[in-house]
Amino acid sequence: MSEQDQHLVPAEGPSAGRSGERGRWSNRRRRFVDTVHNANVARGILVLALCLTGLAWWFSHTAVQESARDRFEFRSQEIETAIVERMLGYETVLWSGVGLFDAADDLTREQFAEYIATLDLDQRWPGIQGIGWAVPLEPGEVAGHQASIRAEGFPDYAVKPAGERDAYSAILYLEPFDWRNQRAFGFDMWSNPERREAMARARDTGRAATSAMITLVQETDEDVQRGFLTYVPVYEGGEAPATIEGRREALLGWVYAPFRMNDLMNGILGSGANQVDYRIFDGRSTDPGSLLYDSNPASPTIGDGSGSKEAGGRGPGLFREVTVMVQGHPWTMAFEPGARFNVGSEAVPTYIAIAGLVIEALLFYVVSALGTLNPQGRRHGADLSENETRCRDALDDDPHREIEGLAPLQLERDCRWFDADHLHLGRHRDVSSVDGVGVAPRAGIGEVEQHL
């Protein structure tokens, strides 16, 4: 073997072992790349990413809804509590009037008016129409009662409505004694079934009693409102007897208060728009005929108790209905999201979904592209390896022969091979020129560098 041929024989020993190890590692890496960079894996990644995006959207959407529901529940409970507590406060004011009658043997109209004036109802207890005093009358007592009140300076006074009944009552005092309350002066509340039920309940139980929905006699043809009355009993001796019969015998009269519902609610919660719309129904039904108050009459719908509400698309599913006892009478409250209620940014889940879809599309494209490009790269590498082999064989046979399809380029101590299209195939470092074309390698042909 010539000295030149010895340069072409691959070296054996540790370097050959390392070369084999590198080859095996290269094969394993190639198999791994082939496994993960293919169309099936890309589809699987896309499906998994879509599932994760769907879960992210669902969790975000649920969080927005839960936050809206918590705020809705909190605000509706605030309104409910404010109404119930205010009604308890009005009851306390009426019981203070009972104390006034208990303390005075014969309370005059002027004393009663002076006491009510000190309460400053308009400022401290807005919404209450006034505080009055009504007495029960037997049929035989009506004429004398009318004559007595007329003698006080009210010549037109009469128990009304006129007519014969088994029992009567009459409003004697009602402060402030303005033009509206004067319309109720002398009115027989016992003649009306809704009022009579509450008056009898207060008398028989010794507790405050609120009536069903009524229209007050104070109403005129303008701004007519639904109303109700609350009664507390006054007994002879100040204490309620132990039995119903005893309480009926000892009854002196009722301290009571008439309420116009719109004025009452404006006094409790204000007249401005709320985050939550609410409706109050008389009794346990939400039938439109029993509607006592509507915080937003312009709203196109009324809660039906089904647990759903659409109100212009605001907060579907946000609906709350509760029944409360107001001095022994049930009110049903229905709450719905108002115009100012902030349901929450529904855009956040949408942004999450859009971002997830964009990322998934890019990821699918990258994985799919890698699966397509890797086989092309390996084919190109195989072509280069084949050309290198041809170069080796040609140089082994005749170092000075031109290789078919390859054009030599002579550089100082460097020979590079190009194909017919001038695509760089490889080079030999540290070579000597022979007649400007052939090469006599000083370093082995095995040192060819392939460039992809």
Backbone hydrogen bonds in HBPLUS format (Angstrom, degrees):
<---DONOR---> <-ACCEPTOR-->    atom                        ^
c    i                          cat <-CA-CA->   ^        H-A-AA   ^      H-
h    n   atom  resd res      DA  || num        DHA   H-A  angle D-A-AA Bond
n    s   type  num  typ     dist DA aas  dist angle  dist       angle   num
A0006-GLN N   A0002-SER O   3.00 MM   4  6.29 146.6  2.12 145.2 154.4     1
A0007-HIS N   A0004-GLN O   3.07 MM   3  5.43 137.9  2.25 102.6 114.0     2
A0008-LEU N   A0005-ASP O   2.85 MM   3  5.14 145.4  1.97 105.8 116.7     3
A0009-VAL N   A0006-GLN O   3.45 MM   3  5.42 160.0  2.50  99.5 105.0     4
A0016-ALA N   A0013-GLY O   2.98 MM   3  5.37 123.2  2.32 108.0 122.0     5
A0017-GLY N   A0013-GLY O   3.20 MM   4  6.58 151.2  2.29 150.7 159.2     6
A0018-ARG N   A0014-PRO O   2.94 MM   4  6.25 156.3  2.00 150.4 156.9     7
A0019-SER N   A0015-SER O   2.94 MM   4  6.12 151.1  2.03 142.8 151.1     8
A0020-GLY N   A0016-ALA O   3.04 MM   4  6.30 152.1  2.12 144.6 151.1     9
A0021-GLU N   A0017-GLY O   2.97 MM   4  6.24 156.8  2.02 147.1 153.4    10
A0022-ARG N   A0018-ARG O   2.89 MM   4  6.13 156.7  1.95 148.4 154.8    11
A0023-GLY N   A0019-SER O   3.00 MM   4  6.22 145.7  2.12 139.5 149.1    12
A0024-ARG N   A0020-GLY O   2.95 MM   4  6.30 157.2  2.00 149.2 154.6    13
A0025-TRP N   A0021-GLU O   2.94 MM   4  6.21 163.6  1.97 151.2 155.9    14
A0026-SER N   A0022-ARG O   2.84 MM   4  5.98 153.0  1.91 142.9 151.0    15
A0027-ASN N   A0023-GLY O   2.92 MM   4  6.21 150.5  2.01 146.8 154.4    16
A0028-ARG N   A0024-ARG O   2.96 MM   4  6.29 161.0  2.00 152.7 157.4    17
A0029-ARG N   A0025-TRP O   2.88 MM   4  6.08 161.0  1.92 149.7 155.4    18
A0030-ARG N   A0026-SER O   2.91 MM   4  6.04 151.6  1.99 141.9 149.9    19
A0031-ARG N   A0027-ASN O   2.90 MM   4  6.19 155.1  1.96 148.9 155.1    20
A0032-PHE N   A0028-ARG O   2.94 MM   4  6.21 157.0  2.00 148.9 155.3    21
A0033-VAL N   A0029-ARG O   2.92 MM   4  6.15 163.1  1.95 150.9 155.3    22
A0034-ASP N   A0030-ARG O   2.88 MM   4  6.09 157.4  1.94 146.1 152.7    23
A0035-THR N   A0031-ARG O   2.96 MM   4  6.17 140.0  2.13 139.0 149.7    24
A0035-THR N   A0032-PHE O   3.03 MM   3  5.01 122.0  2.38  92.7 107.9    25
A0036-VAL N   A0032-PHE O   3.07 MM   4  6.41 158.5  2.12 156.5 160.0    26
A0037-HIS N   A0033-VAL O   2.86 MM   4  5.69 150.4  1.95 151.1 158.8    27
A0042-ALA N   A0038-ASN O   3.09 MM   4  6.36 159.2  2.13 151.7 158.2    28
A0043-ARG N   A0039-ALA O   2.93 MM   4  6.20 156.7  1.98 149.7 155.5    29
A0044-GLY N   A0040-ASN O   2.90 MM   4  6.17 159.1  1.95 148.2 154.3    30
A0045-ILE N   A0041-VAL O   2.84 MM   4  6.09 160.2  1.88 154.2 159.2    31
A0046-LEU N   A0042-ALA O   2.93 MM   4  6.13 155.6  1.99 145.7 152.7    32
A0047-VAL N   A0043-ARG O   2.93 MM   4  6.21 160.6  1.97 153.7 158.0    33
A0048-LEU N   A0044-GLY O   2.96 MM   4  6.18 166.4  1.98 151.5 155.3    34
A0049-ALA N   A0045-ILE O   2.86 MM   4  6.00 162.0  1.89 150.7 156.0    35
A0050-LEU N   A0046-LEU O   2.89 MM   4  6.09 154.5  1.96 147.5 154.7    36
A0051-CYS N   A0047-VAL O   2.98 MM   4  6.26 154.3  2.05 147.7 154.5    37
A0052-LEU N   A0048-LEU O   2.96 MM   4  6.28 158.3  2.01 150.8 156.6    38
A0053-THR N   A0049-ALA O   2.87 MM   4  6.10 157.5  1.92 149.2 155.5    39
A0054-GLY N   A0050-LEU O   2.86 MM   4  6.07 156.7  1.91 146.6 153.4    40
A0055-LEU N   A0051-CYS O   2.93 MM   4  6.22 155.6  1.99 148.4 154.8    41
A0056-ALA N   A0052-LEU O   2.88 MM   4  6.13 159.1  1.93 148.0 154.1    42
A0057-TRP N   A0053-THR O   2.84 MM   4  6.10 161.1  1.88 152.0 157.0    43
A0058-TRP N   A0054-GLY O   2.91 MM   4  6.11 160.7  1.95 147.0 152.7    44
A0059-PHE N   A0055-LEU O   2.87 MM   4  6.07 167.5  1.88 156.8 159.4    45
A0060-SER N   A0056-ALA O   2.98 MM   4  6.11 162.0  2.01 147.7 153.1    46
A0061-HIS N   A0057-TRP O   2.79 MM   4  5.94 164.3  1.82 153.9 158.9    47
A0062-THR N   A0058-TRP O   2.83 MM   4  5.95 161.1  1.87 150.1 155.6    48
A0063-ALA N   A0059-PHE O   2.91 MM   4  6.05 154.7  1.97 144.5 151.6    49
A0064-VAL N   A0060-SER O   3.02 MM   4  6.29 156.0  2.08 149.5 155.2    50
A0065-GLN N   A0061-HIS O   3.05 MM   4  6.32 161.0  2.09 148.7 153.8    51
A0066-GLU N   A0062-THR O   2.83 MM   4  6.02 162.5  1.86 153.6 158.6    52
A0067-SER N   A0063-ALA O   2.97 MM   4  6.07 158.1  2.02 144.7 150.7    53
A0068-ALA N   A0064-VAL O   3.03 MM   4  6.26 157.7  2.08 145.4 151.5    54
A0069-ARG N   A0065-GLN O   2.83 MM   4  6.08 156.8  1.88 149.5 156.5    55
A0070-ASP N   A0066-GLU O   2.88 MM   4  6.10 160.2  1.92 150.7 155.4    56
A0071-ARG N   A0067-SER O   3.07 MM   4  6.31 163.6  2.10 148.9 152.9    57
A0072-PHE N   A0068-ALA O   2.87 MM   4  6.03 153.5  1.94 146.9 155.2    58
A0073-GLU N   A0069-ARG O   2.84 MM   4  6.04 164.4  1.86 154.3 157.9    59
A0074-PHE N   A0070-ASP O   2.95 MM   4  6.10 162.2  1.98 148.0 153.2    60
A0075-ARG N   A0071-ARG O   2.98 MM   4  6.10 166.3  2.00 147.5 151.1    61
A0076-SER N   A0072-PHE O   2.95 MM   4  6.07 165.3  1.97 152.0 156.5    62
A0077-GLN N   A0073-GLU O   2.98 MM   4  6.08 155.7  2.04 146.9 153.4    63
A0078-GLU N   A0074-PHE O   2.99 MM   4  6.24 144.9  2.12 141.6 151.7    64
A0079-ILE N   A0075-ARG O   3.08 MM   4  6.44 156.6  2.14 150.9 155.6    65
A0080-GLU N   A0076-SER O   2.99 MM   4  6.25 165.9  2.01 149.3 153.3    66
A0081-THR N   A0077-GLN O   2.88 MM   4  5.99 166.4  1.90 149.4 153.1    67
A0082-ALA N   A0078-GLU O   2.93 MM   4  6.09 157.8  1.98 148.2 154.5    68
A0083-ILE N   A0079-ILE O   3.05 MM   4  6.29 159.6  2.09 154.1 158.4    69
A0084-VAL N   A0080-GLU O   3.05 MM   4  6.28 172.8  2.06 156.6 158.5    70
A0085-GLU N   A0081-THR O   2.89 MM   4  5.92 166.8  1.91 152.0 156.4    71
A0086-ARG N   A0082-ALA O   2.99 MM   4  6.00 152.2  2.07 138.6 146.6    72
A0087-MET N   A0083-ILE O   3.01 MM   4  6.23 157.6  2.06 150.3 156.0    73
A0088-LEU N   A0084-VAL O   3.04 MM   4  6.34 148.3  2.14 144.8 153.6    74
A0089-GLY N   A0085-GLU O   2.94 MM   4  6.23 143.6  2.07 140.7 151.1    75
A0090-TYR N   A0086-ARG O   2.92 MM   4  6.32 151.3  2.00 149.6 156.8    76
A0091-GLU N   A0087-MET O   3.00 MM   4  6.24 151.3  2.09 140.7 148.7    77
A0092-THR N   A0088-LEU O   3.01 MM   4  6.31 146.5  2.13 140.6 149.2    78
A0093-VAL N   A0089-GLY O   3.11 MM   4  6.49 149.5  2.21 144.9 152.6    79
A0094-LEU N   A0090-TYR O   3.06 MM   4  6.44 154.0  2.13 148.6 155.1    80
A0095-TRP N   A0091-GLU O   2.94 MM   4  6.30 154.5  2.00 149.9 157.0    81
A0096-SER N   A0092-THR O   3.01 MM   4  6.30 139.8  2.17 141.8 152.6    82
A0097-GLY N   A0093-VAL O   3.25 MM   4  6.67 139.3  2.42 137.9 148.1    83
A0097-GLY N   A0094-LEU O   2.98 MM   3  5.07 124.8  2.30  96.0 110.5    84
A0098-VAL N   A0094-LEU O   3.12 MM   4  6.59 143.3  2.26 142.5 152.7    85
A0099-GLY N   A0095-TRP O   3.06 MM   4  6.43 152.4  2.14 143.6 150.2    86
A0100-LEU N   A0096-SER O   3.08 MM   4  6.40 141.0  2.24 136.2 146.8    87
A0101-PHE N   A0097-GLY O   3.13 MM   4  6.53 154.1  2.20 150.0 154.7    88
A0102-ASP N   A0098-VAL O   2.91 MM   4  6.20 151.3  1.99 149.0 158.1    89
A0103-ALA N   A0099-GLY O   2.97 MM   4  6.10 143.1  2.11 141.9 150.8    90
A0104-ALA N   A0100-LEU O   3.15 MM   4  6.34 137.3  2.34 141.9 152.6    91
A0112-PHE N   A0108-THR O   3.04 MM   4  6.26 159.5  2.08 148.5 154.3    92
A0113-ALA N   A0109-ARG O   2.97 MM   4  6.16 160.0  2.01 147.6 153.0    93
A0114-GLU N   A0110-GLU O   2.90 MM   4  6.10 155.6  1.96 147.3 154.1    94
A0115-TYR N   A0111-GLN O   2.96 MM   4  6.19 157.9  2.01 146.6 152.3    95
A0116-ILE N   A0112-PHE O   3.04 MM   4  6.31 164.2  2.07 152.8 156.5    96
A0117-ALA N   A0113-ALA O   3.01 MM   4  6.16 150.8  2.09 143.6 151.7    97
A0118-THR N   A0114-GLU O   3.21 MM   4  6.53 145.0  2.34 142.6 150.6    98
A0118-THR N   A0115-TYR O   3.11 MM   3  5.30 125.1  2.43  98.0 111.5    99
A0119-LEU N   A0116-ILE O   3.06 MM   3  5.25 140.5  2.22 100.9 112.2   100
A0120-ASP N   A0117-ALA O   3.14 MM   3  5.53 150.6  2.23 107.9 115.9   101
A0124-ARG N   A0120-ASP O   2.90 MM   4  5.92 172.4  1.91 172.9 172.4   102
A0125-TRP N   A0121-LEU O   2.81 MM   4  4.64 139.3  1.98 119.5 131.6   103
A0128-ILE N   A0125-TRP O   3.48 MM   3  6.40 168.6  2.50 141.6 143.0   104
A0129-GLN N   A0258-PRO O   2.98 MM 129  5.46 152.4  2.05 161.0 162.8   105
A0131-ILE N   A0175-GLU O   2.87 MM  44  5.54 154.8  1.94 158.2 163.9   106
A0175-GLU N   A0131-ILE O   2.96 MM  44  5.54 165.4  1.98 153.2 149.3   107
A0132-GLY N   A0256-TYR O   2.83 MM 124  5.34 168.7  1.85 152.3 156.1   108
A0256-TYR N   A0132-GLY O   3.06 MM 124  5.34 162.2  2.09 133.4 138.6   109
A0133-TRP N   A0173-TYR O   2.79 MM  40  4.96 149.9  1.88 135.1 136.6   110
A0172-LEU N   A0133-TRP O   2.86 MM  39  5.77 152.1  1.93 157.7 166.2   111
A0173-TYR N   A0133-TRP O   3.28 MM  40  4.96 161.2  2.32 133.2 138.6   112
A0134-ALA N   A0254-TRP O   3.01 MM 120  5.34 163.3  2.03 151.6 157.1   113
A0254-TRP N   A0134-ALA O   2.87 MM 120  5.34 158.2  1.91 151.4 157.8   114
A0135-VAL N   A0170-ALA O   3.00 MM  35  5.60 152.8  2.08 150.9 153.9   115
A0170-ALA N   A0135-VAL O   2.99 MM  35  5.60 144.1  2.13 149.1 160.2   116
A0137-LEU N   A0168-TYR O   2.71 MM  31  4.80 161.8  1.75 134.4 130.3   117
A0168-TYR N   A0137-LEU O   2.88 MM  31  4.80 159.1  1.92 160.0 154.7   118
A0141-GLU N   A0138-GLU O   2.88 MM   3  5.27 157.3  1.93 116.3 123.9   119
A0145-HIS N   A0141-GLU O   3.02 MM   4  6.06 155.6  2.08 148.6 156.3   120
A0146-GLN N   A0142-VAL O   2.96 MM   4  6.21 160.4  2.00 156.2 160.5   121
A0147-ALA N   A0143-ALA O   3.07 MM   4  6.33 160.7  2.11 151.4 156.6   122
A0148-SER N   A0144-GLY O   3.01 MM   4  6.19 155.7  2.07 149.2 155.4   123
A0149-ILE N   A0145-HIS O   3.18 MM   4  6.45 163.0  2.21 153.9 156.8   124
A0150-ARG N   A0146-GLN O   3.00 MM   4  6.17 157.1  2.06 149.1 155.9   125
A0151-ALA N   A0147-ALA O   3.06 MM   4  6.21 142.8  2.21 139.8 149.3   126
A0152-GLU N   A0149-ILE O   3.03 MM   3  5.19 146.5  2.14 101.0 111.1   127
A0153-GLY N   A0150-ARG O   3.14 MM   3  5.59 162.8  2.17 112.8 116.3   128
A0157-TYR N   A0154-PHE O   3.03 MM   3  5.49 164.8  2.05 121.9 124.3   129
A0160-LYS N   A0186-GLY O   3.13 MM  26  6.20 158.3  2.18 139.1 141.9   130
A0188-ASP N   A0160-LYS O   2.57 MM  28  5.62 156.8  1.62 169.1 167.5   131
A0186-GLY N   A0171-ILE O   3.01 MM  15  4.72 150.3  2.10 132.4 139.0   132
A0182-GLN N   A0178-ASP O   2.89 MM   4  6.04 145.0  2.01 153.9 165.0   133
A0183-ARG N   A0180-ARG O   3.20 MM   3  5.65 150.3  2.29 106.4 114.4   134
A0184-ALA N   A0181-ASN O   2.96 MM   3  5.45 150.8  2.05 111.8 120.1   135
A0185-PHE N   A0182-GLN O   3.24 MM   3  5.10 155.6  2.30  98.2 105.5   136
A0187-PHE N   A0184-ALA O   3.00 MM   3  5.32 163.0  2.02 137.2 135.4   137
A0191-SER N   A0188-ASP O   3.26 MM   3  5.71 156.4  2.32 107.3 114.0   138
A0192-ASN N   A0189-MET O   3.19 MM   3  5.70 165.9  2.21 114.2 118.5   139
A0196-ARG N   A0192-ASN O   2.76 MM   4  5.83 164.5  1.78 161.2 166.8   140
A0197-GLU N   A0193-PRO O   2.96 MM   4  6.07 156.0  2.02 147.5 152.4   141
A0199-MET N   A0195-ARG O   2.93 MM   4  6.18 161.7  1.96 157.3 163.3   142
A0200-ALA N   A0196-ARG O   2.87 MM   4  5.97 163.1  1.90 152.8 156.8   143
A0201-ARG N   A0197-GLU O   3.00 MM   4  6.12 152.3  2.08 141.7 149.7   144
A0202-ALA N   A0198-ALA O   2.95 MM   4  6.15 160.3  1.99 148.9 153.6   145
A0203-ARG N   A0199-MET O   2.99 MM   4  6.17 160.4  2.02 145.3 151.1   146
A0204-ASP N   A0200-ALA O   2.87 MM   4  6.00 163.3  1.90 150.7 154.9   147
A0205-THR N   A0201-ARG O   2.98 MM   4  5.91 148.6  2.08 145.0 152.3   148
A0206-GLY N   A0202-ALA O   2.91 MM   4  5.45 143.8  2.04 139.7 147.4   149
A0209-ALA N   A0231-TYR O   2.87 MM  22  5.28 152.2  1.95 148.2 156.9   150
A0231-TYR N   A0209-ALA O   2.79 MM  22  5.28 163.6  1.81 151.2 154.7   151
A0210-THR N   A0327-GLN O   3.08 MM 117  5.25 146.2  2.19 136.8 136.1   152
A0211-SER N   A0229-LEU O   2.80 MM  18  5.42 161.0  1.83 163.7 169.1   153
A0214-ILE N   A0227-GLY O   2.80 MM  13  5.20 167.6  1.82 144.7 146.1   154
A0227-GLY N   A0214-ILE O   2.78 MM  13  5.20 148.9  1.88 166.5 163.2   155
A0219-GLU N   A0216-LEU O   3.15 MM   3  5.65 166.4  2.17 111.9 116.2   156
A0261-MET N   A0226-ARG O   2.84 MM  35  5.69 167.6  1.85 159.4 162.3   157
A0228-PHE N   A0259-PHE O   3.20 MM  31  5.52 146.4  2.32 141.0 149.5   158
A0259-PHE N   A0228-PHE O   2.92 MM  31  5.52 154.5  1.99 173.9 172.4   159
A0230-THR N   A0257-ALA O   3.08 MM  27  5.46 153.9  2.15 146.1 154.2   160
A0257-ALA N   A0230-THR O   2.98 MM  27  5.46 145.8  2.10 147.0 157.4   161
A0232-VAL N   A0255-VAL O   2.91 MM  23  5.47 147.7  2.01 155.8 166.3   162
A0255-VAL N   A0232-VAL O   3.04 MM  23  5.47 153.0  2.12 163.3 166.0   163
A0234-VAL N   A0253-GLY O   2.93 MM  19  5.44 148.1  2.04 159.6 152.5   164
A0252-LEU N   A0234-VAL O   2.78 MM  18  5.58 173.1  1.79 160.7 160.2   165
A0238-GLY N   A0235-TYR O   3.06 MM   3  5.37 161.2  2.09 124.8 127.3   166
A0236-GLU N   A0250-ALA O   2.77 MM  14  5.20 158.0  1.82 144.5 151.6   167
A0247-ARG N   A0243-THR O   2.91 MM   4  6.20 154.0  1.98 147.6 154.9   168
A0248-ARG N   A0244-ILE O   2.93 MM   4  6.18 154.1  2.00 150.6 157.5   169
A0249-GLU N   A0245-GLU O   3.09 MM   4  6.32 153.5  2.16 145.6 152.2   170
A0250-ALA N   A0246-GLY O   2.99 MM   4  6.12 148.6  2.09 145.2 153.7   171
A0264-LEU N   A0260-ARG O   2.87 MM   4  6.04 154.4  1.94 156.1 164.8   172
A0265-MET N   A0261-MET O   2.94 MM   4  6.18 168.2  1.95 158.6 159.6   173
A0266-ASN N   A0262-ASN O   2.97 MM   4  6.12 159.5  2.02 148.8 154.8   174
A0267-GLY N   A0263-ASP O   2.97 MM   4  6.08 144.8  2.09 139.0 148.6   175
A0267-GLY N   A0264-LEU O   3.11 MM   3  5.07 119.0  2.50  92.5 107.8   176
A0268-ILE N   A0264-LEU O   2.99 MM   4  6.30 135.0  2.20 142.2 154.9   177
A0269-LEU N   A0265-MET O   2.86 MM   4  5.94 177.1  1.86 159.8 159.7   178
A0270-GLY N   A0266-ASN O   2.83 MM   4  4.30 134.2  2.04 113.8 123.1   179
A0338-GLY N   A0275-GLN O   2.66 MM  63  4.80 152.4  1.73 141.1 134.1   180
A0277-ASP N   A0336-GLU O   2.77 MM  59  5.19 142.3  1.91 154.4 163.2   181
A0336-GLU N   A0277-ASP O   2.82 MM  59  5.19 160.8  1.85 157.2 159.3   182
A0295-SER N   A0278-TYR O   2.99 MM  17  5.58 169.9  2.00 171.2 174.2   183
A0279-ARG N   A0334-ALA O   2.90 MM  55  5.23 148.0  2.01 144.8 155.1   184
A0334-ALA N   A0279-ARG O   2.91 MM  55  5.23 160.9  1.95 151.0 157.3   185
A0280-ILE N   A0293-TYR O   2.88 MM  13  5.07 160.1  1.92 141.5 147.7   186
A0292-LEU N   A0280-ILE O   2.69 MM  12  5.40 154.9  1.75 151.2 158.7   187
A0293-TYR N   A0280-ILE O   3.10 MM  13  5.07 147.6  2.20 140.8 141.9   188
A0281-PHE N   A0332-THR O   2.76 MM  51  5.03 165.1  1.78 151.1 156.4   189
A0332-THR N   A0281-PHE O   2.95 MM  51  5.03 166.9  1.96 146.0 150.1   190
A0282-ASP N   A0290-SER O   2.78 MM   8  5.27 165.0  1.80 157.8 156.7   191
A0283-GLY N   A0330-PRO O   2.90 MM  47  4.84 143.9  2.03 149.0 143.4   192
A0290-SER N   A0287-ASP O   2.83 MM   3  5.56 160.7  1.86 126.7 132.8   193
A0291-LEU N   A0288-PRO O   3.20 MM   3  5.29 162.4  2.23 112.0 112.3   194
A0299-SER N   A0296-ASN O   2.99 MM   3  5.67 166.8  2.01 123.4 127.8   195
A0313-GLY N   A0310-GLU O   2.33 MM   3  4.90 139.7  1.47 142.6 158.1   196
A0314-ARG N   A0311-ALA O   3.30 MM   3  5.68 164.2  2.33 110.5 115.1   197
A0318-LEU N   A0315-GLY O   3.03 MM   3  5.53 161.3  2.07 140.1 140.7   198
A0320-ARG N   A0335-PHE O   3.10 MM  15  5.04 159.7  2.14 137.6 140.8   199
A0335-PHE N   A0320-ARG O   2.68 MM  15  5.04 167.5  1.70 159.4 163.4   200
A0322-VAL N   A0333-MET O   2.89 MM  11  5.31 156.6  1.94 150.4 158.3   201
A0333-MET N   A0322-VAL O   2.71 MM  11  5.31 169.9  1.72 171.1 169.1   202
A0324-VAL N   A0331-TRP O   2.82 MM   7  5.40 155.7  1.88 160.8 165.9   203
A0331-TRP N   A0324-VAL O   2.83 MM   7  5.40 160.1  1.87 162.4 168.9   204
A0326-VAL N   A0329-HIS O   2.72 MM   3  5.10 176.2  1.72 150.6 149.2   205
A0329-HIS N   A0326-VAL O   3.04 MM   3  5.10 158.5  2.08 106.8 113.7   206
A0341-PHE N   A0338-GLY O   3.13 MM   3  5.20 160.7  2.17 104.6 110.2   207
A0348-VAL N   A0345-SER O   3.36 MM   3  5.89 153.9  2.43 109.4 114.3   208
A0351-TYR N   A0347-ALA O   2.76 MM   4  6.02 157.1  1.81 158.8 164.7   209
A0352-ILE N   A0348-VAL O   3.00 MM   4  6.26 158.4  2.05 153.3 159.3   210
A0353-ALA N   A0349-PRO O   2.99 MM   4  6.24 157.3  2.04 146.1 151.8   211
A0354-ILE N   A0350-THR O   2.92 MM   4  6.20 163.3  1.95 153.9 158.1   212
A0355-ALA N   A0351-TYR O   2.89 MM   4  6.02 171.6  1.90 153.9 156.6   213
A0356-GLY N   A0352-ILE O   2.94 MM   4  6.04 159.1  1.98 146.6 152.9   214
A0357-LEU N   A0353-ALA O   2.96 MM   4  6.17 156.5  2.01 148.2 154.2   215
A0358-VAL N   A0354-ILE O   2.99 MM   4  6.26 159.8  2.03 154.6 159.6   216
A0359-ILE N   A0355-ALA O   3.01 MM   4  6.23 168.2  2.03 153.2 156.2   217
A0360-GLU N   A0356-GLY O   2.90 MM   4  6.04 157.6  1.95 147.2 154.1   218
A0361-ALA N   A0357-LEU O   2.94 MM   4  6.10 154.5  2.00 145.8 152.2   219
A0362-LEU N   A0358-VAL O   3.05 MM   4  6.34 161.8  2.09 152.6 156.8   220
A0363-LEU N   A0359-ILE O   2.88 MM   4  6.08 162.4  1.91 151.9 157.2   221
A0364-PHE N   A0360-GLU O   2.87 MM   4  6.01 159.8  1.92 148.9 154.3   222
A0365-TYR N   A0361-ALA O   2.98 MM   4  6.17 153.9  2.05 143.7 151.1   223
A0366-VAL N   A0362-LEU O   2.94 MM   4  6.20 161.1  1.98 152.9 157.3   224
A0367-VAL N   A0363-LEU O   3.03 MM   4  6.21 174.6  2.03 155.2 156.5   225
A0368-SER N   A0364-PHE O   2.95 MM   4  5.96 160.4  1.99 144.7 151.1   226
A0369-ALA N   A0365-TYR O   2.81 MM   4  5.90 158.4  1.86 147.9 154.4   227
A0370-LEU N   A0366-VAL O   2.93 MM   4  6.16 160.3  1.97 152.1 157.1   228
A0371-GLY N   A0367-VAL O   3.06 MM   4  6.26 154.6  2.12 144.2 151.2   229
A0372-THR N   A0368-SER O   3.09 MM   4  6.41 134.5  2.31 140.4 152.4   230
A0372-THR N   A0369-ALA O   3.07 MM   3  5.09 129.7  2.34  95.2 108.7   231
A0373-LEU N   A0369-ALA O   2.83 MM   4  6.05 158.8  1.88 156.4 162.4   232
A0374-ASN N   A0370-LEU O   3.07 MM   4  5.95 163.6  2.10 150.7 153.1   233
A0377-GLY N   A0373-LEU O   2.87 MM   4  6.12 155.5  1.93 156.9 164.2   234
A0378-ARG N   A0374-ASN O   2.97 MM   4  6.25 155.8  2.03 152.2 158.8   235
A0379-ARG N   A0375-PRO O   2.93 MM   4  6.16 153.3  2.00 146.7 153.9   236
A0380-HIS N   A0376-GLN O   2.95 MM   4  6.20 156.8  2.01 147.4 153.7   237
A0381-GLY N   A0377-GLY O   2.87 MM   4  6.12 153.1  1.95 144.5 152.5   238
A0382-ALA N   A0378-ARG O   2.86 MM   4  6.10 150.1  1.95 143.6 151.8   239
A0383-ASP N   A0379-ARG O   2.99 MM   4  6.31 152.9  2.06 145.7 152.5   240
A0384-LEU N   A0380-HIS O   3.05 MM   4  6.37 155.0  2.11 147.0 153.4   241
A0385-SER N   A0381-GLY O   2.87 MM   4  6.14 155.0  1.93 147.3 154.7   242
A0386-GLU N   A0382-ALA O   2.90 MM   4  6.16 151.1  1.98 147.4 155.0   243
A0387-ASN N   A0383-ASP O   2.99 MM   4  6.26 158.3  2.04 147.8 153.3   244
A0388-GLU N   A0384-LEU O   2.83 MM   4  6.10 149.4  1.93 145.6 154.8   245
A0389-THR N   A0385-SER O   2.98 MM   4  6.25 151.8  2.07 143.2 150.5   246
A0390-ARG N   A0386-GLU O   3.03 MM   4  6.36 156.3  2.09 148.1 154.2   247
A0391-CYS N   A0387-ASN O   2.96 MM   4  6.22 151.4  2.04 143.9 151.8   248
A0392-ARG N   A0388-GLU O   2.89 MM   4  6.22 158.3  1.94 150.6 156.3   249
A0393-ASP N   A0389-THR O   2.87 MM   4  6.16 168.5  1.88 156.1 158.8   250
A0394-ALA N   A0390-ARG O   2.88 MM   4  6.00 161.9  1.92 147.3 152.7   251
A0395-LEU N   A0391-CYS O   2.94 MM   4  6.09 161.8  1.97 151.8 156.4   252
A0396-ASP N   A0392-ARG O   2.85 MM   4  6.05 149.7  1.94 149.1 158.2   253
A0397-ASP N   A0393-ASP O   3.09 MM   4  6.31 153.2  2.16 147.0 153.0   254
A0398-ASP N   A0394-ALA O   2.89 MM   4  6.03 174.4  1.89 156.6 158.5   255
A0401-ARG N   A0398-ASP O   3.06 MM   3  5.43 174.4  2.06 120.9 122.6   256
A0406-LEU N   A0403-ILE O   3.00 MM   3  5.40 163.8  2.03 133.3 134.8   257
A0407-ALA N   A0418-PHE O   2.98 MM  11  5.56 161.4  2.01 153.8 159.8   258
A0411-LEU N   A0414-ASP O   2.98 MM   3  4.96 137.4  2.17 164.9 176.4   259
A0414-ASP N   A0411-LEU O   3.18 MM   3  4.96 165.9  2.20 117.6 113.2   260
A0415-CYS N   A0428-HIS O   3.43 MM  13  5.56 163.8  2.46 148.7 152.5   261
A0428-HIS N   A0415-CYS O   2.98 MM  13  5.56 155.3  2.04 155.9 163.6   262
A0417-TRP N   A0426-GLY O   2.89 MM   9  5.56 164.1  1.91 152.1 155.2   263
A0425-LEU N   A0417-TRP O   2.96 MM   8  5.61 174.2  1.97 154.2 154.7   264
A0419-ASP N   A0423-LEU O   3.21 MM   4  5.44 153.3  2.29 132.3 138.9   265
A0422-HIS N   A0419-ASP O   2.85 MM   3  5.07 157.8  1.90 117.3 119.6   266
A0440-ALA N   A0432-SER O   3.14 MM   8  5.42 157.1  2.20 147.7 154.0   267
A0434-VAL N   A0438-GLY O   3.02 MM   4  4.81 142.2  2.16 134.6 128.2   268
A0437-VAL N   A0434-VAL O   3.07 MM   3  5.87 160.4  2.11 127.3 127.6   269
A0438-GLY N   A0434-VAL O   3.02 MM   4  4.81 125.8  2.32 164.0 150.6   270
A0447-GLU N   A0444-GLY O   3.06 MM   3  5.84 165.6  2.08 121.5 123.2   271
A0448-VAL N   A0445-ILE O   3.11 MM   3  5.95 140.6  2.27 132.0 131.7   272
